[in-house]
Amino acid sequence: MELVESMDATCVLANKAYDTDDIILSLSSRGIVPIIPPRMNKKSQRPYDKNIYKKRHVIENFFLKMKEWRSISTRYFKNIHSLKS
């Protein structure tokens, strides 16, 4: 919760795991728009911008590529030349 309280942003894009009343109220009270889809088991489904949320995969794909290239950049990638030494 401390991370959310110290955040300075216009909107927050997160998955359903962050759909808690405390986080939503904290963001909304500071004028930050939460783009967090509500959980299916909630009685009152609050609206969120579905078009922006659909673009979340671009950010996820970026981090996926960073993780793939991490092994090469930190020399975890093993090939025949590195095994002979």
Buried (B, 14 or more C-beta within 10 A) or exposed (E): EEEBEEEEEEEBBBEEEBBEEEBBEBBEEEEBBBBBBBEEEEEEEEEBBEEEBEEBEEEEEEEEEEEEEEEEEEEEEEEEEEEEE
